[in-house]
Amino acid sequence: MFLPRGFTLRPKPAWNVARVATSFVLSHIVRRPVVWGTPISIMMEPISRCNLQCPLCPIGARELKRDLGTMSLDSFVKILDNVGTNVRVLALWNQGEPTINDKLPEMLRIAHDRGIYTMTSTNGNLLLRRNLISRLIDSGLDELIFSIDGLTQETYQIYRIGGHLDVVVEAIRTMRQRRDELKRKTPRMVMQWLPMKHNEHEIPFLRAKAREWGADEVEIKTTQIYTDEQAAQYLPNMEGLRRYERKGKKWETKRRYQSCKRLWFSTMIDWNGAVVPCCFDKDEDFPMGNALTQDFCEIWHCEQYNRFRMTLIRKGRAEEMCQNCTEGLKSFYVPLGKLERENSKSQIPITESSNRSNSFAVWSLEFGLWSFLSSPANERTVLLKKSPVKISSFGNSNAWA
């Protein structure tokens, strides 16, 4: 039987899932918040600092307005104890690069030992320098997402400012080699790609590169922007690779519904214990409480939380941060497999580009062939069927991060 990541049919957690789901549906029937159970998944921020300067990221652009800091191991344990035993999935990331926190592997191990499905995300530039490869594998980490937005240094450095692709490729290959030597299947290594104007021509080569470098999956995640200037510079030309559509003078997300499951199913806890509705509250504009100083169940049912839920139920995405949220999007993740199948059917020729490094072939930019991408993305990731073609030390290959 297939179950979503982290879920189990054991009576207690299954009962909590049923209560949470029922209360979410009932809330929208009676038009007021009904909150049963506790969060199934949580996101916790190990650190709010980063080694790169990605321009569309508040911490990368150095635009985050709240206090910066690092979560201690003691704080992590205290928060995990506080949120209770119903948590099935833990994502250790938010603003910042998680691998800068030297206690990250210990945090993952503690959560793993409690039966929680663990995930973290990285730009990959520090894994080797900080000797984290073996520590992350030994921690029991279930899923490791590598953020990759370029198959050459030329395209990569446009967005991942300060990063080095060769370093990241070596880290991925080393992790895959070490994992295979230990005969482990985890962490599952996900190659996540943000399609942008400067890199969309590389999409046809993602699967082959993922196999070569050692990733298990490819995930295409549409890019978030905040201003018209960012839209002009970064949004891909292909309509189906955008999460936005132009309505009048504004860019609006292609969402299918106005409410939000997150305020019933999950929560966000920053490095300092601050509880906020979700990861889109970058600057803690809607503080619900503090998981280091207050009982989490009281926070979960507090007046501020229920007032926010009421707004979503009755007014939809009224708050500004909610208007740029990915909840309910038609095109949050774009299925690479469907993209490849459609291209195979269309038999559109691949043309050589004279202005791309390493003689990369570029698909014809006759955007009609991409029209299928506007349909809902019903497969989030694409499992790579074959093992990497080769595991070796980094040589003159193109790199990614």
Secondary structure, DSSP 4 states (H G I P E B T S, - for coil): ----TT----HHHHHHHHHHHHHHHHHHHHTS----S--SEEEE-SBS--SS--TTSTTTTT---SPP-B--HHHHHHHHHHH-S---EEEE-SSS-GGGSTTHHHHHHHHHHTT-EEEEEE-STTTTTTT-HHHHHHTT--EEEEE---SSHHHHHHHSTT--HHHHHHHHHHHHHHHHHTT---SEEEEEE---TTTGGGGGGHHHHHHHHT-SEEEEEPPP--SHHHHHHHS-SSGGG-SEEEETTEEEE-BS-S--SHHHHEEEE-TTSEEESSTT-TT-SS--EETTTS-HHHHHTSHHHHHHHHHHHHHSS-STGGGG--TTBSSSEE-HHHHHHHHHHHTPPEEE-SSSGGG-EEE---GGGGGGGGS------EE--S--S------S-----
